[in-house]
Amino acid sequence: MVSEYKSKYPKIEYDYDQIKLNRIFENEKLSDWPNQGIQTKDSIKVYGELKFPKLSEKRAYTMATFVTSIDGKVAYLDDPAGPIVAKSNGLDRIGAEADFWILNLMRANCDAIFAGAVTIQKEPDGIVCIFDKGLENARVKNGLKPAPWVVVCSLDGTDIPFDDKVIREQDVIFNTSPTGLKYIEENMERACFSVGPFNSISDYNDEEIIEKFKNNKDNKIPIIATGEGAQTNSEVLLNILKLWGIDIAMVESPSYFHSLLQDELLDEVTLNYSCVYIGGNAVGLGKGMEPFTSQDHPHTEMLTIHSHSPSFFYFRHQFQYGVKPEL
């Protein structure tokens, strides 16, 4: 551990014995995965070993972490903050702590975290960091920033809460469209620099993109503008992030999660399953967006299953694309 390192971010004192999970399934392919995750003796005690496959040289590896109800809802209408689905589980309150700790474990392994502008609005003045002291120390020991970059996603820029604590105080990158680029440049008070708009990987020179980031990242907020009009291009975004040294990125926006699936650009998801029912018009993953069809949809292969009790489970999936069912 790096005992002399003092974090500026808030911390939670976890009782690792209480949040310890039971690994009830492990895919045999994990034994061949070459990349050991950021972890500690305590994290191995709680979760077991965390490994990743060989990473792409073309784009950032992408994953997501959400907690859902038994009917796939990610938020209550009366209290839309994401953690409430876990905290409302009266049968296993400690399972909710384990859920949030897993989020911290996955954050600790990321170079960047995608946060939707609307999600930031719903959780005002929150902070995107690693609340587990040991995991943050392990990041620093491995040469990573104490907290990942926060990639704020907005199609047109109008939903970005520019005064939010995340944007005021953390290292952020704006992910937006050509329309959003103009809005952000006109409304963001902090100094920014932009790359794009680009709608294809062939539209830019890699070395120029890398050099611009190196020269400006310490005193200006980066804006990555991709796509056309008010729509973005995620393939270009992930390629630019890779050029900037962002190897693994995590999605915490339910709508951007669905968008990456539509583009076949999401590699894995951890879905923590709080055994509560919500129903009705409550928000689910990809709510209001175009659904997949019975003939064309992503599949998943289970990587691990953990349980904390009969009322809280934790599933790690790997996405598979191009599989066609025979109906």
RAZICOR-V821208 format. One line per field, one symbol per residue. ss: DSSP state (@ for helix, = for strand, . for the rest). psi: psi as a letter, one per 20 degrees, with the letter a starting at -180 (. if undefined). burial: + if it has 16 or more other C-alpha atoms within 10 Angstrom, else -. A space follows every 50 residues. Layout:
ss: ???
psi: ???
burial: ???
This chain:
ss: ...............@@@@..=====.@@@@@..==....@@@@@@@... ==........========....=..........@@@@.....@@@@@@@@ @@@@@@@@...=====@@@@@@..........@@@@@@@@@.......== ===...........@@@@@..=====.@@@@@@@@@@....=======.. @@@..@@@@@@@@@@@....======.=..=..@@@@@@@@@@....=== =..@@@@@@@@@.....=======.........=..............== =========..=========.......
psi: qnhippqiqqqpoqnhhhjpqooipppihhhipioprprrhghhgghaqp qqrpqqihrppprqpqprrijjqjqqhinipgihhghiniinhhhhhhgh hgghghhhjqhqpppqhhghghmqkapnaoiogghghhgghjjqqhqrqo ooppgjiijpnhjqhghhiroqppoarhghgggghhiphqprqqpappjq hiirpghgggghghiihijqpqpoprbqcjqrohggghgghghjjohpqq pjohhhghghhhjljphrpoopnpmqpfabjqprpkpirprrrhioqqrq ppgqpqqhrijpropoqpqpqjppqo.
burial: ------------------+++++------+-------+++-++--+++-+ +------++++++++++++--+++++---++++++++++--+-+++++++ ++++++++++++++++++++----+-++++++++++++++---+++++++ +++++++-++++-+-++---+++++++++++-+++--+---++++++++- +--+----++--+---+--++++++++--+++++++++++++++-+++++ +++++++++++--+++++++++++++-+----++++----------++-- -+++++++--+++++++++--------
